[in-house]
Amino acid sequence: MKLLACIGSKCDESTVKFIMAKGKDLEGNADGNMLDFAVDEGLLKKEGSNYVVAHDQIHQAAYSLIPENERCCLHRQIGLLILKSLPEKQVDDLFFTAVSQLNLGIKHLEKED
């Protein structure tokens, strides 16, 4: 839920599973069974090929579980992970997600310089 909260309140299933598979070391990562569990519990909805957080307050609560000082780093890690592993057939879908994540992680990049 934390990774999905970082990505946004709606995300394509292939993107979520791609990030979960490639980012096994990311903080807040879980296996695909957790997505099914979250759907069963009503935290997420499955709409076609998208996972959608059931309510804005659920999204905000999941995002708030990530300590503020770790959020930028996690956004940066997600963005870099996508860019490094970007499959050619998904460039259109994932490129904008990667740029968005890097923009949200810019504070972490500025701190490193």
N, C-alpha and C positions, 0 to 999 in steps of 0.2 A: 504494500500500500504506500510506503514511503517513496519508493521509486516512481510509482504512478502519480503520486501527489506532486513530485518534482516536475514530471513531464507535463502535467496539466489535468484537467478534470475529464478529458476525453482523449483516448489514444487508440490507434489501430492495434489490433491484436498482434500482428507480425512485428511491429515496433517494440511493443512491451516484451514479447518473448525473445526478440533479438537482443535487447538490452539485458534481460535477465540471463540469457545464455552466455553472452560475451562478457558480462560484468559480474562474474561470480564473486569477486572480491569487493564489490561496492557495498558500502554501508546500507543497510536496510533491504538488501536483496533477499529474495526468497524464491522458492521453486514455483513452477506453474500451478501446482496444486493449491497454493495459497490464493491464486486468482479465482479458481473454482470455488474455494471456500468462501471468499469474499462475495461472490455472486450468490451463493446459497444463503449467506447471512443477510443479504440485502444491502451490502455496502457498495457493491458495484452492480451495474446492469450490463448485460451483453446485448448490444444492439448491432445486429449484422456482424461485421468484422471488427467492431469497436468495443472497447471497454469504456464505460462511462461511470464516473462516480455518481452514486444515487442522489446525492444532495450536496450543495455547496458547503454546508457546515461539516459534512463528513470529509470533504476535500480539505477544508481549512484545518480540521482536527488532525488529520493524518500529516499534513505539512507542518503543523505546529509541534509534532512529535520529534521533528528533526531540529536539534539545537541550532539557533541562529548562526553561531560561528561555524557550523558545518555545512549549511545550506549552499553557500557559494561554491565550496569545494566539491560537493556532490553534483551540483549543476555542471561544473567544469569537467568533472570526471565523466559524466554521462555524455557531454558534448564531444569530448576528445575520443571516447570509446566509439561513438558513432562514426566520427570522421575517420578514425584508423581502420575501421572494419566495414566501411560503407560498400555494400555490394552494388555493382553497376546497375542492376535492374531496379534498385530501390533508391537511386540517387534523388529523384524528385521528392519522394516521400520523406526520406530521412535527413536530407541536407538541411532543410529549413528547421527541423527539430534540433539538429546539432547546433546550428547558428543560434537559435533561441536559447538553448542550454548554455552555450558559451557566453552569450550576452548576460544571462542571469548569473553566471559565475565570474564575471569580469572583476568584481571586487577582490576575488581570490587571486586572480592574475596580477592585479595592481599591487597587492601585498607582497607577492613574491619578488617583484622587481626592485 
